[in-house]
């Protein structure tokens, strides 16, 4: 059974975060079983991890050249591993595979978050007394495997009662709803050795190897993540599992365009980002005083849009029948998803832009998106977006949620340079209002109709209030109605 990740990327930790990869110079049963137990417990819901046997490490980094494992020892180690794993309670079996890397053999052990967690393992797995050895709950803390404290044990039992939604079987779907071509395309893109094997395998065999299905042989069902990533029509089972991009160049809705992206969620993300990049992102090169080099600035830095939208796809709830919406106006891009930030992130942290989630809503989706390089490591999305905005000279984004955190709207403001360029349009808008009010005194509703609107718009209200505040207009009471008058 092949591991569905690129081995070179795994060892060099280009995709998987360092705290999810453990290097072992040789097969030490105690250390390996304890780490398997810790990854299977997956206390942070980040998708388990990988153990690479045959690689020495120094300060957490692999030592090159790779030491490796003698080829004639591999079968024996794999057999021993099966026996030692039976000491984990309840039983847990990881996926292990010998791989040839840089001319030497290593053993890669893939440990995904277990359905039967919490797991515990003997302190000592050796010899006849192993069954009598005290058993402990092991967890990952940063990049180390440790025994869980009493408080951490309570937390482990608490989170174990709820399997992440994307890792649950979809009882309404069938394995045939998955598309083998999509799965193979993914394996080829990420450089997995499983791709070559998959060319000779059935859909069910590949899905089993990738842990995309679960259940007894007579009733095998695809997981929710499998439907979302590897089905041509995930909306069949998840209503509004799509991205809607709405461009509103004018408050009246004139020339408004709407584009809906459907299909596998990673394709949605890529297509939506490409559309926004091609049709919305603009740049200008300006000469800065006292600087030899000109500067290029963007109305909306693409990297910030990419991070925020990818974050929405990763962290949204697919149990809520609402799409991800991207609302584009001349002043901002607003990306809305459901629900809002996890309760583990305090209001104070949000105000300080210190967005660090304790628990992850969709751990398997996150793993696949990381392999595709659509997202990076944990808790880096918003910091990367902030960095892109800062480097572009843009104002920082803002967050909006209701008290219940039912939704999250992230607003990326347009760069001030482009906002200034739009001032001419604002002045023309005010001139239209003045020219109308020079002829007659009107209520704001009458003014809206004169300007061609069906009703009072937010832009009109905002502009009128500003003009009243600045003394350009004044409000007067006429026949029990508040009317607007040009104060010229």
Residue pairs with C-beta under 8 A, 6 or more apart in sequence:
1 95
1 97
1 209
2 97
2 192
2 193
2 194
2 197
2 209
3 10
3 50
3 95
3 97
3 99
3 108
3 110
3 192
3 193
3 194
4 187
4 190
4 192
4 194
4 209
4 210
5 15
5 16
5 50
5 110
5 190
5 192
5 371
6 15
6 190
6 191
6 192
7 99
7 101
7 106
7 108
7 193
8 101
8 191
9 15
9 16
9 190
9 191
10 16
10 21
10 50
10 52
10 108
11 21
11 52
11 55
11 62
11 66
11 101
11 106
12 62
13 21
15 190
15 370
15 371
15 373
16 49
16 50
16 370
17 46
17 377
17 378
18 60
18 143
19 49
19 140
19 142
19 143
20 39
20 46
20 47
20 48
20 49
20 50
20 140
21 49
21 50
21 51
21 52
22 35
22 49
22 50
22 51
22 52
22 143
22 145
23 52
23 55
23 56
23 57
23 62
24 31
24 32
24 51
24 52
24 53
24 54
24 55
25 54
25 55
25 56
25 57
25 67
26 53
26 54
26 69
27 53
27 69
27 73
27 77
27 80
27 81
27 107
29 80
29 84
29 125
29 126
30 123
30 124
30 125
30 126
31 145
32 51
32 53
32 81
32 84
32 109
33 84
33 85
33 87
33 88
33 121
33 122
33 125
34 121
34 138
34 145
35 49
35 51
35 111
35 138
35 145
36 51
36 85
36 88
36 92
36 94
36 109
36 111
36 121
37 88
37 92
37 119
37 120
37 121
37 137
37 138
38 138
38 139
38 140
38 145
38 146
39 48
39 49
39 50
39 51
39 111
39 112
39 113
39 140
40 48
40 88
40 92
40 94
40 111
40 112
40 113
40 114
40 117
40 119
41 113
41 114
41 117
41 118
41 119
41 137
41 138
41 139
41 140
41 148
41 156
41 160
42 48
42 112
42 113
42 114
42 117
42 140
42 363
43 139
43 140
43 148
43 152
43 155
43 156
43 159
44 140
44 358
44 359
44 360
45 113
45 159
45 164
45 359
45 360
45 363
46 360
46 363
46 366
46 378
47 112
47 113
47 360
47 363
47 364
47 366
47 367
48 110
48 111
48 112
48 113
48 114
49 111
49 140
50 108
50 109
50 110
50 111
51 108
51 109
51 111
52 62
52 106
52 107
52 108
52 109
53 69
53 77
53 106
53 107
53 108
53 109
54 66
54 67
54 68
54 69
54 104
54 105
54 106
54 107
55 62
55 63
55 66
55 67
55 106
56 62
56 63
56 67
57 63
60 143
64 102
65 102
65 104
66 101
66 102
66 104
66 106
67 104
68 101
68 103
68 104
68 105
68 106
69 77
69 98
69 104
69 105
69 106
69 107
70 105
71 105
74 98
74 105
74 107
77 107
78 96
78 98
78 107
81 96
81 109
82 93
84 125
85 91
85 92
85 93
85 94
87 121
87 122
87 125
87 130
87 131
88 119
88 120
88 121
89 119
89 120
89 121
89 135
90 116
90 119
91 116
92 114
92 116
92 119
94 109
94 110
94 111
94 112
95 109
95 110
95 209
95 211
96 107
96 108
96 109
96 110
97 107
97 108
97 110
98 105
98 106
98 107
98 108
99 105
99 106
99 107
99 108
99 193
112 211
113 164
113 167
113 363
115 163
115 167
115 214
117 156
117 160
118 137
118 153
118 156
118 157
118 160
119 137
119 138
120 135
120 136
120 137
120 138
121 135
121 136
121 138
122 130
122 131
122 133
122 134
122 135
123 133
123 134
123 135
123 136
124 130
124 133
125 133
136 147
136 148
137 147
137 148
137 152
137 153
137 156
138 145
138 146
138 147
138 148
139 145
139 146
139 147
139 148
139 152
139 156
140 146
148 156
159 359
164 360
164 361
164 362
164 363
164 364
165 224
165 317
165 318
165 319
165 361
165 362
166 223
166 224
166 225
166 228
166 318
166 361
166 362
166 363
166 364
166 365
167 223
167 224
167 225
167 363
167 364
168 223
168 224
169 213
169 214
169 215
169 221
169 222
169 223
169 224
170 221
170 222
170 223
170 224
170 226
170 227
170 237
171 221
172 237
173 221
173 222
173 227
173 231
173 237
174 221
174 222
175 203
175 204
175 207
175 213
175 220
175 221
175 222
176 203
177 222
177 227
177 231
177 236
177 237
178 203
178 207
178 212
178 222
178 226
178 227
178 230
178 231
179 230
179 231
179 232
180 198
180 203
180 206
182 229
182 230
182 231
182 232
182 264
183 198
183 203
183 206
183 207
183 210
183 212
183 230
184 195
184 198
184 199
184 206
186 229
186 230
186 368
186 371
186 372
187 194
187 195
187 198
188 195
189 372
190 371
190 372
194 206
194 209
194 210
197 209
198 206
198 209
201 209
204 213
204 220
207 213
207 222
207 226
211 223
212 222
212 223
212 225
212 226
212 230
213 220
213 221
213 222
213 223
213 226
214 220
214 221
214 223
215 221
223 364
224 237
224 238
224 318
225 362
225 364
225 365
225 368
227 234
227 237
227 238
228 234
228 238
228 241
228 264
228 265
228 318
228 365
229 264
229 265
229 266
229 365
229 368
230 264
231 237
231 264
232 263
232 264
233 262
233 263
234 241
234 262
234 263
234 264
234 265
235 241
235 242
235 262
238 318
238 321
239 321
240 321
240 322
240 323
241 265
241 318
241 323
242 260
242 261
242 262
242 268
242 323
242 324
243 260
243 261
243 268
243 269
243 272
243 309
243 313
243 323
243 324
243 325
243 326
244 258
244 259
244 260
244 261
244 323
244 324
244 325
244 326
245 258
245 259
245 260
245 261
245 272
245 275
245 276
245 325
245 326
245 328
246 256
246 257
246 258
246 259
246 325
246 326
246 327
246 328
247 256
247 257
247 258
247 259
247 279
247 280
247 328
248 256
248 327
248 328
248 329
249 255
249 256
249 329
249 330
250 256
251 457
251 458
251 459
251 460
252 452
252 453
252 457
259 272
259 275
260 323
261 267
261 268
261 271
261 272
261 275
262 268
263 271
265 313
265 365
266 313
266 368
266 369
266 372
266 374
268 313
269 309
269 310
269 313
269 369
269 374
270 374
272 309
272 326
273 302
273 305
273 306
273 309
276 302
276 305
276 309
276 326
276 328
276 333
277 302
277 305
280 299
280 300
280 328
280 333
281 298
281 299
281 300
281 301
281 302
281 305
282 298
282 299
282 418
283 296
283 297
283 298
283 299
284 296
284 297
284 417
284 418
285 294
285 295
285 296
286 294
286 295
286 297
286 417
287 294
288 294
288 295
297 392
297 393
297 415
297 417
298 392
298 415
299 414
299 415
299 418
300 333
300 394
300 412
300 414
300 415
301 388
301 389
301 391
301 392
301 394
302 388
303 384
303 385
303 387
303 388
304 384
304 385
304 386
304 388
304 389
304 392
304 394
304 397
304 412
305 333
305 335
305 412
307 381
307 382
307 384
307 385
307 388
308 335
308 381
308 382
308 385
308 397
308 410
308 412
309 324
309 326
309 335
310 369
310 374
310 375
310 381
311 375
311 381
311 382
312 324
312 335
312 336
312 337
312 408
312 410
313 324
313 365
313 369
313 374
314 362
314 365
314 366
314 369
314 375
314 381
315 337
315 357
315 360
315 361
315 362
316 324
316 337
316 338
316 339
316 361
317 338
317 339
317 361
318 362
320 338
320 339
322 337
322 338
322 407
324 335
324 336
324 337
325 334
325 335
325 336
325 337
326 333
326 334
326 335
327 333
327 334
327 335
327 336
330 414
330 422
330 425
331 413
331 414
331 419
331 422
332 411
332 412
332 413
332 414
333 411
333 412
334 409
334 410
334 411
334 412
335 409
335 410
335 412
336 407
336 408
336 409
336 410
337 407
337 408
338 406
338 407
338 408
339 405
339 406
339 407
339 408
340 401
340 402
340 405
340 406
340 407
340 408
341 350
341 355
341 357
341 399
341 401
341 405
341 408
342 357
342 358
342 359
342 361
343 405
344 357
344 358
344 359
345 355
345 356
345 357
345 358
349 355
349 356
350 399
353 382
353 383
353 386
353 396
355 379
355 381
355 382
355 383
356 379
357 378
357 379
360 366
360 378
366 375
369 375
370 376
370 377
375 381
376 384
385 397
385 412
386 396
386 397
389 395
389 396
389 397
389 412
390 396
392 415
393 415
393 416
393 417
394 412
394 413
394 414
394 415
394 416
395 413
395 416
397 410
397 411
397 412
397 413
398 410
398 411
398 413
399 408
399 409
399 410
399 411
400 408
400 409
400 410
400 411
401 407
401 408
401 409
413 419
426 463
429 459
429 463
430 463
430 467
430 472
432 451
433 447
433 451
433 463
433 464
433 467
433 473
434 472
434 486
434 488
436 442
436 447
436 450
436 451
437 447
437 473
437 484
437 485
437 486
438 486
438 488
441 476
441 478
441 483
441 484
441 485
442 450
442 483
442 484
443 481
443 482
443 483
443 484
444 456
444 460
444 461
444 464
444 482
444 484
445 455
445 456
447 460
447 464
447 484
448 454
448 455
448 456
448 457
448 460
451 460
453 460
464 473
464 484
467 473
468 474
468 475
468 484
471 487
472 486
472 487
472 488
473 484
473 485
473 486
473 487
474 484
474 485
474 487
475 482
475 483
475 484
475 485
476 482
476 483
476 485
477 483
